Amino acid sequence: RAIDRMALRPIVAAAMTPAECEQAVRRALRVLPSASCLAQAIAAACLLRRDGRNSTLTIGVRFDGTHRFHAHAWLESDGIIVTGRHALVEHRVLLRDAVNRNSFNIRHV
């Protein structure tokens, strides 16, 4: 619900492209370096959604050589990986969430 309220505020500046959104999230990481991949993806989704852009939030998992479980979240928009590109290594998709102007629509994969 908080995401819905934030995302529906009036747009003040020009619309942000996915590449500009990626840069904005990277700049924010200078202040909040410990932000999780999920927090980064949600923040980027909110920025894009405020500008009326659709995106897809994906959560995936993988096991490393020692059978340890690793989860990762990333956001895509217009064919561009906006957040989480650095850690995309053979993750199996658990969840995809289409983020559009109206809502987050969760679809299990």
Secondary structure, DSSP 8 states (H G I E B T S, - for coil): -HHHHHHTS---S----HHHHHHHHHHHHHH-TT--HHHHHHHHHHHHHHTT--EEEEEEEEE-TT--EEEEEEEEETTEEEE-GGG-SS-EEEEEEEE-SS-EEEEE-
